[in-house]
Amino acid sequence: MSDDLKGLSRRDLMRGSALIAAGVATIASPEAAAASAAPNSVPSLRTVRVEVNGVDHALQLEPRVTLLDMLRERLQLTGAKKGCNRGECGACTVLLDGRRVNACLVLGVAVDGRKITTVEGLADGLHLHPVQQAFIDHDAFQCGFCTSGQIMSAVACIAEGHTHSNAEIRGWMSGNICRCSAYPQIAAAVEAAARERA
Amino acid sequence: MRDFDYSFASSKGDAIAQARHADTMILAGGTELLNWLRIGIAEPGTLVDITRVAGMTGIEPLPDGGVRIGALTKLNDVAEHPQIRDSYPVLSVAILKAASAQIRNLATIGGNPLQRVRCPYFRAEEPTPCNKRVAGSGCAALNGFNEKHAIFGWTNDCVAVHPADPPVALAALDAIYVIEDARGSRRVPARSFHVLPSQDPTAHSVLRHGELITAIEIAAPAPKSAYLKIRERESYEFATVSAAVTLDLDGDIIRSARIALGSVAMRPWRLDETEKRLVGQRLGSPAIQSAVDAGFTDARPLSANAYKIKLARNAALRAIELAARAS
């Protein structure tokens, strides 16, 4: 590794190259193309004040920016994943005022004045959240793409009290799809974390 | 996605005043509208967010023993409300079998009936014949993929089904949608809120531009009621067919029954003839089966969904048994 790369994490590197790529490739983005073709292509920016993982932010957003894009592209919180981008996979699950929601189905402007928790906000310093630890202990993931959404959903599922049986957990966790099909381990992790909390 | 203007409505009156403008749409839970914007099913110039309007959330008892549900009440909050769970189990179960926990935390009981059809031709990202998408363009499902489509009330112009679960329970409960606009209010029975293609193949419901569902009212409790949902995946999947049943029993004799089927037509499908014939019949007797069969004389399959007729008939029978066992 060359000297100028020392101290950069893999994520920093990826973020940097993604931004460069985005700068070069805006024309190819379908959303950007649609925007330039739209009759009212002048963005009507709105100010959004929002608390994310305990930190206050003030952002200028076009109304069409989703909460998911706001988190990932404006705040660089890439824990919430963009899987289907239409509310079907659950990979973007975050807590909105403590309740789990799909961040792709919420507009950024709609969360003005509200509190968001993402997977980046769960750990206490180096101490993992009990649900994060339970996922590791139970080997509750393979590729890991759905995991942050699964964990956010699990945190809410336990807080809601929908953990009385394996079947209840499976039902209330069904909004989070795992294409590696780690469902038995995920349900076991949620069950264990719920027991620990009780 | 087209850019749009956005504002919060400050009150119900403000929302209704703004909803009148052409090119304006109302935003509540957003779980459908955001996807319409992405696909291009809707391209409004302005969204009016009503989620912070006061007085449209919560469940309150009505003087006659029924309940009034504010249109902005989240689906999970309706389903888990003690009065709904105890007095209207058919509605509580229908809601909890709908969508996912995350979506039910966003979606509202008043917005849910406004869900549009899930026909893949309607939701296509490329132009495809669909009279609900572009009036006069035809119906690609009639001779295309129609395994999940209608067995009742379809025409050559549209064979789609309405996909939502809660409206099926609301139709069985004879619930009323309270609808307001700038001129006043009207009350529409849940069983006739959605529009059959024989009435208008391009329409989804009777709601007109500028109108807002503000509440849903249900009369007398229906503790002996049940919702059965048949689907290819045990959770988080649309119904292939569903059945909502409410019973009024005298011992094991049926005083009256109400049955609505879901995902079989463009509206929750009440089995009127069956309901008539069930009166006075004993639970478990052969008369129950023939009464249910009588409700299916006008069922007509499409090219690939004849199986749904038997499935829906058996679902109705099982839902009657479930409702009889409800406490």
Interface residues (C-beta under 8 A of the other chain):
Chain A: E31 A34 A35 A38 P39 N40 S41 V42 P43 S44 R46 E62 P63 R64 T66 N85 R86 G87 G90 T93 L96 R99 R100 V101 N102 C104 L105 V106 L107 V109 A110 S153 A156 C157 E160 H162 R170 G171 W172 M173 S174 G175 N176
Chain B: M1 R2 D3 F4 D5 Y6 L27 G29 G30 T31 L34 N35 L37 R38 G45 L47 D49 T51 A99 S100 A101 Q102 I103 N105 L106 E234 S235 Y236
